[in-house]
């Protein structure tokens, strides 16, 4: 992405390849943040412990 920005300059903001790459980075970055938050939630609160005590 940096190479494309360097080669095209401000024209990269209207380039289809650049915009597609930017969208993919945004989507997969959001997915990584979501997985990280779920992992932290599970590791901190351990929701299965309260389920076993109730049984």
TAKASUL-V346901 format. One record per run of one state. SS is the DSSP state (~ for helix, > for strand, _ for the rest). FROM is the first residue (numbers start at 1). LEN is the number of residues. If there is no record, write none. Layout:
((SS	FROM	LEN) (SS	FROM	LEN))
//
This chain:
((_	1	1) (~	2	13) (_	15	1) (~	16	30) (_	46	1) (~	47	8) (_	55	1))
//
